[in-house]
């Protein structure tokens, strides 16, 4: 592990952060027992570089220590069908990850809250996520709970 060169601070990620956000995503996937294929890393980096550089509906916040990122959270939003009492967008938060050597310092909470606030300010009145057992307590403490209304169902390709 390389030493921290500046005081860790929260900031919005840009296209130049694609490799580090990918590294943190790999850590998050590993915690769920998911091992990506060999060609996954360059694909993920290219995806983050493109989205973080050009997509106004895509955002990531990171804890930057100067020589590396310690934590990140990614979010995106899209138009939602009009519904009474709902804003124009639906948001999704994903890939909340903290480097194992820097956990239990509130970094995930900071990046998550920044992405959540960004999505709300953009007009999201509903934000969803998939919680791991490790993250569920954090998300519930920030107001996330079981969905209300019609039962949400998901289809996934094999």
C-alpha positions as CSV (number, residue, x, y, z in Angstrom):
1,X,0.0,0.0,0.0
2,X,1.4,3.4,-0.9
3,X,1.4,6.2,1.7
4,X,-1.3,8.8,1.7
5,X,0.1,12.0,0.3
6,X,-2.6,14.5,1.0
7,X,-5.4,14.8,3.6
8,X,-8.3,12.6,2.3
9,X,-11.0,14.8,0.9
10,X,-14.4,14.4,-0.9
11,X,-14.7,15.5,-4.5
12,X,-16.6,14.7,-7.6
13,X,-14.9,12.2,-9.9
14,X,-13.9,12.9,-13.5
15,X,-12.8,10.9,-16.5
16,X,-9.2,10.8,-15.3
17,X,-10.4,8.8,-12.3
18,X,-11.7,5.9,-14.4
19,X,-8.9,3.5,-13.5
20,X,-9.2,4.1,-9.7
21,X,-13.0,3.9,-9.7
22,X,-12.6,0.6,-11.6
23,X,-10.1,-0.6,-9.0
24,X,-12.6,0.2,-6.2
25,X,-15.4,-1.4,-8.1
26,X,-13.3,-4.6,-8.4
27,X,-13.0,-4.5,-4.6
28,X,-16.7,-4.2,-4.2
29,X,-17.4,-7.1,-6.6
30,X,-14.8,-9.3,-4.8
31,X,-16.7,-8.7,-1.5
32,X,-19.7,-10.2,-3.2
33,X,-17.7,-13.1,-4.5
34,X,-17.7,-11.9,-8.1
35,X,-14.5,-12.4,-10.1
36,X,-14.6,-10.5,-13.4
37,X,-13.2,-12.0,-16.6
38,X,-9.7,-10.9,-17.8
39,X,-11.0,-8.4,-20.3
40,X,-13.4,-6.8,-17.8
41,X,-11.0,-4.2,-16.4
42,X,-10.3,-2.3,-19.6
43,X,-14.0,-2.4,-20.5
44,X,-15.0,-1.0,-17.1
45,X,-12.3,1.7,-17.3
46,X,-13.5,2.7,-20.8
47,X,-17.1,2.8,-19.5
48,X,-16.2,5.0,-16.5
49,X,-14.0,7.3,-18.6
50,X,-16.8,7.9,-21.1
51,X,-19.6,8.3,-18.6
52,X,-17.7,10.5,-16.2
53,X,-16.4,12.6,-19.0
54,X,-19.6,13.2,-21.0
55,X,-22.8,11.9,-19.4
56,X,-24.6,14.6,-17.4
57,X,-26.9,11.9,-15.8
58,X,-23.9,9.9,-14.4
59,X,-21.9,10.9,-11.3
60,X,-19.3,9.5,-8.9
61,X,-18.0,11.0,-5.8
62,X,-14.7,9.9,-4.3
63,X,-12.4,10.3,-1.3
64,X,-9.1,11.4,-2.8
65,X,-5.9,10.9,-0.8
66,X,-3.6,12.4,-3.6
67,X,-1.9,9.2,-4.8
68,X,-5.0,7.1,-4.8
69,X,-8.8,7.0,-4.2
70,X,-9.9,5.6,-0.9
71,X,-13.6,5.3,-1.5
72,X,-16.2,5.9,-4.2
73,X,-19.9,5.8,-4.9
74,X,-21.4,5.9,-8.4
75,X,-24.9,7.1,-9.3
76,X,-27.0,7.7,-12.4
77,X,-30.5,8.8,-13.2
78,X,-32.9,8.6,-16.1
79,X,-36.2,10.0,-17.1
80,X,-39.2,8.4,-15.4
81,X,-42.7,8.1,-16.7
82,X,-44.8,10.9,-15.2
83,X,-46.6,9.9,-12.0
84,X,-48.4,12.2,-9.5
85,X,-46.1,13.1,-6.6
86,X,-42.9,12.1,-8.3
87,X,-40.0,14.0,-9.8
88,X,-39.0,13.7,-13.4
89,X,-36.1,11.3,-12.8
90,X,-35.5,7.9,-11.2
91,X,-32.0,7.4,-9.7
92,X,-29.8,4.4,-9.0
93,X,-26.8,4.2,-6.7
94,X,-24.2,1.5,-7.3
95,X,-20.7,0.5,-6.7
96,X,-20.2,1.8,-3.2
97,X,-16.6,0.8,-2.3
98,X,-13.9,1.6,0.1
99,X,-10.3,0.3,0.0
100,X,-10.1,-2.4,2.8
101,X,-7.1,-0.5,4.4
102,X,-9.3,2.6,4.9
103,X,-12.6,1.3,6.1
104,X,-14.6,2.3,9.2
105,X,-13.6,6.0,8.8
106,X,-16.9,7.3,7.3
107,X,-15.6,7.5,3.7
108,X,-18.4,5.4,2.2
109,X,-21.0,7.5,4.1
110,X,-19.5,10.7,2.7
111,X,-19.4,9.5,-1.0
112,X,-22.8,7.9,-0.7
113,X,-24.4,11.0,0.8
114,X,-22.8,13.2,-1.9
115,X,-24.2,11.0,-4.7
116,X,-27.6,10.8,-3.0
117,X,-27.7,14.6,-2.7
118,X,-26.6,15.1,-6.3
119,X,-29.4,12.8,-7.5
120,X,-32.0,14.6,-5.4
121,X,-30.9,18.0,-6.6
122,X,-31.1,16.7,-10.2
123,X,-34.8,15.9,-9.6
124,X,-34.9,12.3,-8.5
125,X,-37.7,11.6,-6.1
126,X,-37.0,7.8,-6.0
127,X,-33.5,6.3,-5.8
128,X,-32.9,2.6,-5.7
129,X,-29.9,0.4,-4.9
130,X,-28.9,-3.2,-4.2
131,X,-27.6,-3.6,-0.7
132,X,-25.0,-6.1,0.4
133,X,-25.2,-7.3,4.0
134,X,-22.2,-5.0,4.9
135,X,-23.8,-1.9,3.4
136,X,-27.4,-2.4,4.5
137,X,-27.1,-0.7,7.8
138,X,-25.5,2.4,6.3
139,X,-28.2,2.7,3.7
140,X,-31.0,2.2,6.2
141,X,-29.4,4.8,8.5
142,X,-29.7,7.3,5.6
143,X,-33.4,6.7,5.0
144,X,-33.4,3.8,2.5
145,X,-35.9,1.1,3.2
146,X,-38.1,-1.5,1.7
147,X,-40.0,-0.2,-1.4
148,X,-43.6,0.7,-1.0
149,X,-46.3,0.5,-3.6
150,X,-46.5,-2.2,-6.2
151,X,-44.0,-5.1,-5.7
152,X,-40.8,-4.3,-7.6
153,X,-39.7,-7.3,-9.7
154,X,-36.6,-7.7,-11.8
155,X,-35.8,-9.9,-14.8
156,X,-32.2,-10.9,-15.4
157,X,-30.8,-12.6,-18.4
158,X,-29.0,-15.9,-17.8
